[in-house]
Each structure stands twice: as structure tokens, then as C-alpha cells.
Amino acid sequence: MSARGVAVHAVLAVLLLAGAADAVQRAPDDPRRDLDLVASAQPSDQRRADSDSVVDEVMVREGDVKADAVATSVTSCHGCRGDSSVLQVLYVPGPSSARFDNVASAWTQDCWDCTATALAVQVVVIGPGTRARPTNRALTVGEACATCVTATAAFQVVVQADGVGRLPDAALAEVTAWVEAQAAVLRTAAVAPPAARRAERAAARSLGDLRRVVVRALDGRTRSARVAVTR
């Protein structure tokens, strides 16, 4: 592996493992809770197409919160494909301090005609007394791979509601269907990549659709709505 490749892997490893490092350094009586959710696709010569999709819905009753949603795909074999997607839905009535990190990362390494896509979606509902610190990132890397394609998208919505409750079944089904549609968009983008500006506009419209579903279902208001895409 080249020096650049080693550096890239080191940076991504730091991003993905930051939550674990925090957990090790904290004292046992720290009331903060770590809620990490990871989807990982790792194709190989033995399994040339690999996909991983993870969904979780959590109500946090008390204490401070740190939540990481991570979708990561790594492809390093000729003609292989990796697709990952994660959906994390969190309810934090508060009052508390909450840090939310949402990351989609995909990279290809030393292969021909290989593909990696990653979709990370984090939906957070907080109460009036919760101090929220959201971060949303999408990363792609191609190393020694002239004919490879990567595509990532990270969507994060933080909604505040006076009374925090779970999304109704119908609204949750809408969110799940929305995630499936975005995963299909990424797979299509890997076959025929759209222009960067067009992809960003489409992602912004899709973010608006997701935000409206959550706000309408809980009679809330948007605290933060972010999207990042890479092609």
C-alpha cells in the first residue's frame, strides 16, 4: 500500500473509532450513554458482492448521550461491489447534553471496476431542554483504482418537540421507505454518476422530504437538517 493509502486509512480509522476511544477514557460512573450503530460492507474474492443494512430506534430516558451512526463500505477486489446503509432513530426527551455524529464512508483500493456505496441516515427527536451538537459527514476515497466508483450520502435531521414520543407506525414506515429509495439512488449513481451539482440539489430536496415527515408526525420544529454527498 502507498504512503497516501496508509494515511487515508489512518484518518478514516480515527473518525470511525472516535466514539470507542471516548468510551474507554470515561470514568465508570459517567452517566453519559454511548449509542453506536454501524453498517459495514466488505466484499472479497470469496463474496464479490456484499451489502449490510442496519436499522435501530432508541428512546433515551435519562442522562447525556453520544450517538454515532456509521455506514462504511470497503472494496479491494476486482469487479466487486459493497453497499452499506444505516438508519438510526433516536428520541431524547431531556434535559440533557447530546452529541450526534452521522458518517457515511466508502473507499476502493487496488482494484479494477469495483464499487463502494454508503448511506447514513440519523433522525433525532429532542425535548426543549436538550442541548444538541450534531455533526454530519460523507467521505469517499479511491486509491490506485482508475476504474472504480464510490458514492456516499449522509442525511441528518434533528427535530425538537414539546412532548417527545416515538414516530407513529405510518411515519416510521415512510422514513424507512425513504431510506430504501435513497439507497437505490446511490446504487444508480454508482452505475451512472450524475454531475456533482445535480446530485447535491437532488439530495437537498430529499432532505426536505425527510424533515417534513418527522416534523409533521410529531408537531415539532427543525433544529438542524444537514446533507452531505460525494460522488
C-alpha positions in Angstrom: 0.0 0.0 0.0 1.3 3.5 -0.8 2.1 6.1 1.8 -1.0 8.0 0.8 -3.1 4.9 1.2 -1.8 4.3 4.7 -2.6 7.9 5.6 -6.1 7.7 4.3 -6.8 4.6 6.2 -5.4 6.1 9.4 -7.7 9.2 9.0 -10.8 7.1 8.4 -10.0 4.8 11.3 -9.8 7.8 13.6 -13.2 9.1 12.5 -14.9 5.7 12.9 -13.3 4.8 16.2 -13.6 8.1 17.9 -16.7 7.0 19.8 -15.0 3.9 21.1 -12.0 5.9 22.3 -14.3 8.2 24.3 -15.9 5.2 25.9 -12.6 3.8 27.1 -11.4 7.1 28.6 -14.5 7.9 30.6 -14.9 7.1 34.3 -17.3 4.2 35.2 -19.7 6.5 37.0 -20.1 8.8 34.0 -23.9 8.9 33.3 -23.5 9.7 29.6 -24.7 6.9 27.2 -23.0 5.8 24.0 -25.3 4.6 21.3 -23.3 3.5 18.3 -24.8 1.9 15.2 -22.6 0.6 12.3 -23.4 -1.0 8.9 -20.3 -2.4 7.2 -20.0 -3.9 3.7 -16.7 -5.8 3.0 -16.7 -7.7 -0.3 -13.9 -10.2 -1.1 -12.8 -12.6 -3.7 -15.0 -15.2 -1.9 -18.0 -12.9 -1.7 -17.8 -10.5 -4.6 -21.0 -8.6 -3.7 -21.6 -7.7 -0.1 -24.3 -5.5 1.5 -25.2 -4.6 5.0 -28.3 -2.6 6.2 -28.9 -1.8 9.8 -31.9 0.0 11.4 -32.4 0.9 15.1 -34.8 3.0 17.1 -34.0 4.0 20.6 -35.6 6.1 23.4 -33.1 7.6 25.8 -34.8 8.2 29.2 -32.1 10.0 31.1 -28.5 11.0 31.1 -26.3 12.6 28.5 -26.0 11.0 25.1 -23.4 10.4 22.5 -24.7 8.6 19.4 -22.7 7.6 16.3 -24.4 6.3 13.1 -21.8 4.9 10.6 -22.2 3.3 7.2 -18.9 2.1 5.7 -18.1 0.1 2.6 -14.6 -1.0 1.6 -13.9 -2.7 -1.8 -10.5 -4.0 -2.8 -11.1 -6.9 -5.2 -11.6 -6.7 -9.0 -15.2 -6.3 -10.1 -16.5 -6.4 -6.5 -19.3 -4.3 -5.0 -20.1 -3.2 -1.5 -23.2 -1.3 -0.4 -24.0 -0.3 3.2 -26.8 1.7 4.8 -27.7 2.6 8.4 -30.8 4.3 9.8 -30.7 5.4 13.4 -33.8 7.0 15.0 -33.2 8.5 18.5 -35.6 10.1 20.9 -34.1 12.2 23.7 -36.7 13.8 26.0 -34.0 15.6 28.0 -33.0 17.7 29.6 -29.5 16.5 28.6 -26.4 17.2 26.5 -26.4 15.2 23.3 -23.8 14.7 20.6 -24.9 13.2 17.4 -22.4 12.1 14.7 -23.6 10.7 11.3 -20.9 9.4 8.9 -21.1 7.7 5.5 -17.7 6.5 4.2 -16.8 4.4 1.1 -13.4 3.6 -0.4 -11.9 1.4 -3.1 -8.3 0.2 -3.1 -6.1 -1.5 -5.7 -8.9 -3.0 -7.8 -10.5 -2.6 -11.3 -14.2 -1.9 -11.9 -15.0 -2.1 -8.3 -17.8 -0.1 -6.5 -18.5 1.1 -2.9 -21.5 3.0 -1.7 -22.6 4.0 1.8 -25.7 5.7 3.1 -26.0 7.0 6.7 -29.3 8.5 8.0 -29.8 9.8 11.5 -33.2 11.1 12.7 -33.2 12.7 16.2 -36.1 14.0 18.2 -35.2 16.1 21.3 -37.1 17.8 24.0 -36.9 21.6 24.8 -34.2 21.2 27.4 -31.7 19.1 25.3 -28.5 20.8 24.1 -27.8 19.1 20.8 -24.4 19.0 18.9 -24.9 17.4 15.5 -22.2 16.5 13.0 -22.8 15.1 9.5 -20.1 13.9 7.1 -19.8 11.9 3.8 -16.4 10.6 2.7 -15.1 8.8 -0.3 -11.6 7.6 -1.2 -10.2 5.8 -4.3 -6.6 4.6 -4.1 -4.7 3.1 -7.0 -8.1 2.5 -8.7 -8.6 4.3 -12.0 -11.9 2.4 -13.0 -13.6 2.4 -9.6 -16.7 4.2 -8.4 -17.6 5.4 -5.0 -20.8 7.2 -3.8 -21.9 8.3 -0.4 -24.7 10.2 1.2 -25.3 11.3 4.8 -28.6 12.8 6.0 -29.2 14.1 9.5 -32.4 15.7 10.9 -32.8 17.0 14.4 -36.3 17.9 15.4 -37.5 19.5 18.7 -40.9 18.6 20.1 -42.6 19.8 23.3 -43.6 16.2 24.1 -41.1 13.7 22.8 -42.7 10.5 21.7 -42.0 7.8 19.1 -42.9 8.3 15.5 -46.3 6.8 14.6 -46.0 3.5 12.7 -47.1 5.1 9.5 -44.5 7.9 9.8 -41.7 5.4 10.6 -42.7 3.3 7.6 -42.4 6.5 5.5 -38.9 7.1 6.8 -37.9 3.5 6.2 -39.2 3.7 2.6 -37.4 7.0 2.1 -34.1 5.3 3.2 -34.6 2.4 0.8 -35.3 4.9 -2.0 -32.0 6.8 -1.2 -30.1 3.6 -1.2 -31.4 2.8 -4.7 -30.4 6.3 -5.8 -26.8 5.6 -4.6 -26.7 2.3 -6.4 -27.8 4.0 -9.6 -25.3 6.8 -9.1 -22.5 4.2 -8.9 -23.5 2.9 -12.4 -24.1 6.3 -14.0 -22.7 9.1 -11.7 -24.6 12.4 -12.0 -23.0 15.8 -12.1 -21.9 16.9 -8.7 -24.2 20.0 -8.6 -27.2 18.0 -9.7 -26.6 15.3 -7.1 -26.4 18.0 -4.4 -29.6 19.6 -5.5 -31.4 16.2 -5.5 -30.0 15.4 -2.1 -31.2 18.7 -0.7 -34.8 18.1 -2.0 -34.7 14.6 -0.5 -33.6 16.0 2.9 -36.6 18.4 2.8 -38.9 15.4 2.3 -37.4 13.5 5.3 -37.6 16.6 7.5 -41.2 17.2 6.7 -42.3 13.7 7.5 -40.8 13.9 11.0 -41.9 17.5 11.8 -45.5 16.7 10.6 -45.7 13.5 12.5 -44.6 15.0 15.9 -45.8 18.5 15.5 -42.2 19.7 16.0 -39.8 22.2 14.6 -36.5 21.7 12.9 -33.4 22.3 14.9 -30.9 21.1 12.3 -31.2 19.5 8.8 -28.0 18.5 7.0 -26.9 16.6 4.0 -23.5 15.7 2.5 -22.9 13.8 -0.7 -19.9 12.6 -2.6 -19.6 11.1 -6.0 
